Amino acid sequence: MFDKSLVIEILTQIIDAIEIVEERCKFAKTQDDFCDTKEGQEKLDGICMKLIAVGESLKNIDKITDKKLLEQYPTIEWKKIKGIRDFISHHYFDLDADVIFDVCQNEIEELLLVLKKMKNDLLK
């Protein structure tokens, strides 16, 4: 069995980070909103940092749980979410705002719901 309290703590940090990402993404109606202004670029930078932290933290959860926890929630493409950390980190100067905009518009909300469910399930 894994350290449940540690996983809950990490999940709380991930949930907090994703809620910040959601807030920072609200202003963007298109990917150009991230690139056209200094404020948009700063938001993009902040979002990317949070997404790196989320990906790394999910990798840590996999390690702690011997890859048993995330697989119990198959509606999320965990490999893709964990991989965004590597993508952003290794391709930062080539980063396409379209990718981050797509994540913000199409992935974050469901991910947040599943992570909250996961946390609640562990608290039972």
Secondary structure, DSSP 8 states (H G I E B T S, - for coil): ---HHHHHHHHHHHHHHHHHHHHHHTT-SSTHHHHSSHHHHHHHHHHHHHHHHHHHHHHHHHHHTTT-SGGG-TTS-HHHHHHHHHHHHHSGGG--HHHHHHHHHHTHHHHHHHHHHHHHHHH-
